[in-house]
Amino acid sequence: MSEQRKVYLDHAASTALDPEVLQKMLPYFSVVSGNASSQHAWGREAMAAVDEARERVAKGLNASPNEIYFTSGGTESDNWAIRGIAEAHAEKGKHIITSAVEHHAVLHTLKALEQNGFEVTYLPVDRLGRVSVDDVVSAIRKDTTLITVMLANNEVGTIQPIREIAREAKKRGVFVHTDAVQAVGAIPVDVKELGVDALSLSAHKFYGPKGIGALFVRNGLKIGRFLNGGGQERTMRGGTYNTPAIVGLGYAIEKAVRDLQKNAEYVSALRDEFVKRVLSEIEYVDLNGDVGEGRLPSNANIGFRYLEGESILFTLDLNGIAVSSGSACSSGSLDPSHVLLAMGVPAERAHGTIRFSFGKENTFEDVDYVVETLKQTVKKLRAFSPLFSARGGSNV
C-alpha cells in the first residue's frame, strides 16, 4: 500500500521554518545562552545577535534599525501600533479610519478602543475587496488621528492602495499604520516608498519561527509604551529578549527579500495553473478577489456553490491536503467570513469558500493531485447536497 500524498496549501496561515534559518537559530538555544540585557560577555554576545537581526529586518523594509521593535508576532504589533498611536495622540482627536476587511487583530483592537471613547469609521470595499482612496479621504475629519488599512488581505489576497492612502493622509496630518503580515516576503515592502508611519509583520508567514514579529515605527512618531517592565526595546516593550526567535526573524526576512521575485514567480505559476483548472473542470465555482498583480501571488480563494467549506476542508484533509476555510485565526467560527460579506458575496456562498495558499515547496504534481482530489470531493459532496439537487445541475 503506497503512502498517502501530503500537500500543504495553507501557507497564509503559517509556513514551515526554513532549515537554513533553523541552523542559524540553534546556537542561541544553548551555546549562546546569555540574557541579551545582561552586561557580561554572555549577554553582550546575545545582544550583538539581536542588534544584527534588527539591522536585517530594517534592511528588508528599507528602514533604520532604530525604527524596528521586536514583538511576539503580528497580533501584538497591530495592537501596539493602533493603541499606541491612538492613545498618544488622543488630545488631537479620537477618530480612526479602517476598512471592513481587516484582520481581527485590528478589528478587535478597534472595538476595544471604541469602548474607551474612540470613534471608528469602517469603510466598505468593492467586489474585489479593495478600499477606495476617495472613500478614505472623504472619511477624514479634523479629529482623525489614525488610518489603519492592511497592505494585503489574509483571506482573498487583495492588495490595498496603501501608498496612495498614505500620501493623502500625510497632506492632512493623519498617521497611517498598515498590517503587512501577509505582504512581507510575498511582495516588495518598502516603508519609505509606502510612506506609512507604522507597519506590522510576523516571521512565520515567510518561513521564520512562530511567536516573533516586528513593528516598524517611523522615527519621530510618538507612540505609547506597550509593556511596562525592564528597559528592553528602548524602554518601550519590557520583557526578556527571545534571542533565538529574533535571530530567526532576521535571517528569514533577509532570505525572503533576496529570493522574493523568484519565489513569487514560481508560486504564482502554481496558483494560476490551479485556478485555471478548477474554474474549467468544476462547475459552479467562483474566484473571490482580484487577479494578476492586484493579488498576492500565492493566494486562491474559491467558492464552491451549494456546499459547506468545512465539508470540503475535512474531506481534503482526509486525503492529505491542508487548506483553510478562511483565516486560521477565526477558523473555529461558524459565521461566514466578514471579508467575503463585505465584498458582497452572499452568505450561503461565503460558507462554501476555501482558501488555497501556495508555497515555495509545492510542485505542479501537487496541483494535479489537489485538482483531481477536489473534483472527486465536490462531486461526492454535491451528491448529498439538497441545495445542489434542487438546482438540478450536472456535476463534474
Secondary structure, DSSP 8 states (H G I E B T S, - for coil): ------EE-BTTT-----HHHHHHHGGGGTTS-S-TT-SSHHHHHHHHHHHHHHHHHHHHHT--GGGEEEESSHHHHHHHHHHHHHHHTTTT--EEEEETT--HHHHHHHHHHHTTT-EEEEE---TTS---HHHHHHH--TTEEEEE--SB-TTT-BB--HHHHHHHHHHTT-EEEEE-TTTBTTB---HHHHT-SEEEEEGGGTT--TT-EEEEE-TT-----SB-SSSTTTTTB-S---HHHHHHHHHHHHHHHHTHHHHHHHHHHHHHHHHHHHHHHSSSEEEES--GGGB-TTEEEEEETTS-HHHHHHHHHHTTEE-BSS-GGGTT--S--HHHHHTT--HHHHTTEEEEE--TT--HHHHHHHHHHHHHHHHHHHHT-HHHHHHT----
